[in-house]
Amino acid sequence: MQLAQLPGWVQGPETEVKRNAEVARLDKEIQRVSKEVPRLEGKLSDEGFLAKAPEAVVAKEKARLDDLRSNLAELEAQIERIRSL
Protein backbone atom coordinates (compact mmCIF):
# COMPACT_ATOMS: atom_id res chain seq x y z
CA MET A 1 0.00 0.00 0.00
CA GLN A 2 1.34 3.40 -0.87
CA LEU A 3 0.96 6.47 1.30
CA ALA A 4 -1.26 8.12 -1.31
CA GLN A 5 -3.71 5.25 -0.83
CA LEU A 6 -4.12 5.93 2.88
CA PRO A 7 -6.90 8.34 3.89
CA GLY A 8 -5.53 11.83 4.43
CA TRP A 9 -2.21 11.15 2.70
CA VAL A 10 -1.25 13.14 -0.37
CA GLN A 11 1.86 12.56 -2.40
CA GLY A 12 4.26 15.45 -2.21
CA PRO A 13 6.96 16.92 -0.01
CA GLU A 14 4.65 16.83 3.02
CA THR A 15 4.27 13.06 2.81
CA GLU A 16 7.45 12.31 4.79
CA VAL A 17 6.46 14.83 7.46
CA LYS A 18 3.00 13.27 7.77
CA ARG A 19 4.49 9.78 7.92
CA ASN A 20 6.91 10.82 10.68
CA ALA A 21 4.11 12.52 12.60
CA GLU A 22 1.94 9.40 12.38
CA VAL A 23 4.83 7.19 13.53
CA ALA A 24 5.40 9.53 16.48
CA ARG A 25 1.70 9.46 17.37
CA LEU A 26 1.60 5.67 17.21
CA ASP A 27 4.82 5.40 19.25
CA LYS A 28 3.30 7.58 21.96
CA GLU A 29 0.15 5.43 22.07
CA ILE A 30 2.23 2.22 22.13
CA GLN A 31 4.18 3.58 25.11
CA ARG A 32 0.95 4.46 26.95
CA VAL A 33 -0.61 1.05 26.35
CA SER A 34 2.67 -0.73 27.13
CA LYS A 35 2.69 0.87 30.58
CA GLU A 36 -0.95 0.01 31.25
CA VAL A 37 -0.67 -3.72 30.39
CA PRO A 38 1.81 -4.64 33.18
CA ARG A 39 -0.15 -2.51 35.66
CA LEU A 40 -3.32 -4.48 34.95
CA GLU A 41 -1.44 -7.79 34.92
CA GLY A 42 -0.11 -6.96 38.37
CA LYS A 43 -3.54 -6.01 39.61
CA LEU A 44 -5.06 -9.23 38.30
CA SER A 45 -2.29 -11.35 39.82
CA ASP A 46 -2.80 -9.75 43.24
CA GLU A 47 -4.58 -12.32 45.42
CA GLY A 48 -5.84 -9.54 47.69
CA PHE A 49 -7.51 -7.74 44.82
CA LEU A 50 -9.03 -10.96 43.48
CA ALA A 51 -10.35 -11.91 46.93
CA LYS A 52 -11.90 -8.53 47.72
CA ALA A 53 -13.09 -7.24 44.35
CA PRO A 54 -16.56 -8.13 43.10
CA GLU A 55 -16.55 -10.70 40.32
CA ALA A 56 -17.93 -8.12 37.86
CA VAL A 57 -14.97 -5.80 38.54
CA VAL A 58 -12.47 -8.61 38.01
CA ALA A 59 -14.20 -9.62 34.78
CA LYS A 60 -14.17 -5.98 33.60
CA GLU A 61 -10.44 -5.65 34.32
CA LYS A 62 -9.71 -8.93 32.51
CA ALA A 63 -11.68 -7.72 29.48
CA ARG A 64 -9.84 -4.40 29.61
CA LEU A 65 -6.49 -6.22 29.68
CA ASP A 66 -7.52 -8.31 26.66
CA ASP A 67 -8.58 -5.15 24.82
CA LEU A 68 -5.29 -3.42 25.63
CA ARG A 69 -3.27 -6.40 24.40
CA SER A 70 -5.27 -6.49 21.19
CA ASN A 71 -4.92 -2.72 20.77
CA LEU A 72 -1.17 -2.97 21.32
CA ALA A 73 -0.85 -5.63 18.61
CA GLU A 74 -2.87 -3.48 16.20
CA LEU A 75 -0.79 -0.39 16.94
CA GLU A 76 2.44 -2.30 16.40
CA ALA A 77 1.14 -3.65 13.08
CA GLN A 78 0.10 -0.14 11.98
CA ILE A 79 3.46 1.36 12.79
CA GLU A 80 5.27 -1.40 10.92
CA ARG A 81 3.07 -0.87 7.85
CA ILE A 82 3.78 2.86 7.87
CA ARG A 83 7.51 2.39 8.42
CA SER A 84 7.67 -0.01 5.48
CA LEU A 85 6.18 2.54 3.06
ZAGUBA-238456 format. One line per field, with one value per residue (C-alpha): residue number from 1; chain; z, y, x. Coordinates in steps of 0.2 Angstrom, whole numbers, plus 2048, in hexadecimal, padded with zeros to 3 digits. Layout:
num <- (NUM  ...) .
chaine <- (A  ...) .
zz <- (Z  ...) .
yy <- (Y  ...) .
xx <- (X  ...) .
***
This chain:
num <- (1  2  3  4  5  6  7  8  9  10  11  12  13  14  15  16  17  18  19  20  21  22  23  24  25  26  27  28  29  30  31  32  33  34  35  36  37  38  39  40  41  42  43  44  45  46  47  48  49  50  51  52  53  54  55  56  57  58  59  60  61  62  63  64  65  66  67  68  69  70  71  72  73  74  75  76  77  78  79  80  81  82  83  84  85) .
chaine <- (A  A  A  A  A  A  A  A  A  A  A  A  A  A  A  A  A  A  A  A  A  A  A  A  A  A  A  A  A  A  A  A  A  A  A  A  A  A  A  A  A  A  A  A  A  A  A  A  A  A  A  A  A  A  A  A  A  A  A  A  A  A  A  A  A  A  A  A  A  A  A  A  A  A  A  A  A  A  A  A  A  A  A  A  A) .
zz <- (800  7FC  807  7F9  7FC  80E  813  816  80D  7FE  7F4  7F5  800  80F  80E  818  825  827  828  835  83F  83E  844  852  857  856  860  86E  86E  86F  87E  887  884  888  899  89C  898  8A6  8B2  8AF  8AF  8C0  8C6  8BF  8C7  8D8  8E3  8EE  8E0  8D9  8EB  8EF  8DE  8D8  8CA  8BD  8C1  8BE  8AE  8A8  8AC  8A3  893  894  894  885  87C  880  87A  86A  868  86B  85D  851  855  852  841  83C  840  837  827  827  82A  81B  80F) .
yy <- (800  811  820  829  81A  81E  82A  83B  838  842  83F  84D  855  854  841  83E  84A  842  831  836  83F  82F  824  830  82F  81C  81B  826  81B  80B  812  816  805  7FC  804  800  7ED  7E9  7F3  7EA  7D9  7DD  7E2  7D2  7C7  7CF  7C2  7D0  7D9  7C9  7C4  7D5  7DC  7D7  7CA  7D7  7E3  7D5  7D0  7E2  7E4  7D3  7D9  7EA  7E1  7D6  7E6  7EF  7E0  7E0  7F2  7F1  7E4  7EF  7FE  7F5  7EE  7FF  807  7F9  7FC  80E  80C  800  80D) .
xx <- (800  807  805  7FA  7ED  7EB  7DE  7E4  7F5  7FA  809  815  823  817  815  825  820  80F  816  823  815  80A  818  81B  808  808  818  810  801  80B  815  805  7FD  80D  80D  7FB  7FD  809  7FF  7EF  7F9  7FF  7EE  7E7  7F5  7F2  7E9  7E3  7DA  7D3  7CC  7C4  7BF  7AD  7AD  7A6  7B5  7C2  7B9  7B9  7CC  7CF  7C6  7CF  7E0  7DA  7D5  7E6  7F0  7E6  7E7  7FA  7FC  7F2  7FC  80C  806  800  811  81A  80F  813  826  826  81F) .
***
